[in-house]
Amino acid sequence: MSFEAKNGMSENLPDKKVSAREVFKIDIDMEVPAFSEPNEYVPDYDPDYLFDKDTTIALLAGYAYNRRVIVQGYHGTG
């Protein structure tokens, strides 16, 4: 699915839902929007990466329920 953005360019929208438990290996029963196909903004899969549980849940809840999420940290951390 795609839509016409304000700037006239087409933007893709998530086209499926995935289990947060399976994808992020965190203990939560939540399905979140996802894309069927990766793009240039998606990094390669790293099986050794561990997601921070609280941060990941906050971000996924924002995506799942179309809510804003504030992300903050020390200067230079990303």
C-alpha positions in Angstrom: 0.0 0.0 0.0 1.2 3.5 -0.7 -0.1 7.0 -0.6 0.8 10.4 -2.2 2.8 12.5 0.2 2.4 16.3 0.5 5.6 16.7 -1.5 4.1 14.7 -4.4 6.3 11.6 -3.8 4.8 8.2 -3.1 5.5 6.8 0.4 5.1 3.1 1.3 3.1 2.1 4.4 3.5 -1.1 6.4 1.6 -3.9 4.7 1.6 -6.6 7.4 1.7 -7.2 11.1 4.4 -9.2 13.0 4.7 -10.6 16.5 6.9 -8.3 18.7 7.8 -11.4 20.7 9.1 -13.3 17.7 10.9 -10.4 15.9 12.4 -8.6 18.9 12.7 -11.5 21.4 11.0 -9.5 24.2 8.3 -10.9 26.5 5.2 -9.0 25.2 2.1 -10.0 23.3 1.8 -7.3 20.7 1.5 -7.3 17.0 3.1 -4.3 15.3 3.0 -2.9 11.7 5.8 -4.1 9.4 6.9 -4.1 5.8 7.0 -7.2 3.6 10.1 -6.0 1.8 13.3 -4.3 3.2 14.6 -1.1 1.7 17.9 0.9 1.9 17.0 2.1 5.4 16.8 -1.4 6.9 20.1 -2.7 8.3 21.2 -6.3 7.8 19.9 -8.7 10.4 22.2 -9.2 13.4 21.3 -12.3 15.4 23.5 -11.1 18.3 21.8 -7.7 18.8 19.8 -7.4 22.0 17.0 -4.8 22.1 16.5 -2.9 25.3 13.1 -4.1 26.5 11.6 -0.9 27.9 12.8 1.3 25.0 11.6 -1.2 22.4 8.2 -1.6 24.0 7.7 2.2 24.1 8.6 2.5 20.4 6.5 -0.4 19.3 3.5 0.8 21.2 3.9 4.2 19.4 3.9 2.4 16.0 1.1 0.0 16.9 -1.3 2.7 18.2 -0.2 5.6 16.0 1.1 7.6 19.0 4.0 9.9 19.4 7.0 8.6 21.4 9.8 10.9 22.7 13.2 9.4 22.4 16.0 11.0 24.4 19.5 10.3 25.5 22.9 11.7 26.1 24.5 14.0 23.4 26.1 12.0 20.7 24.3 8.7 21.3 22.4 8.8 18.1 
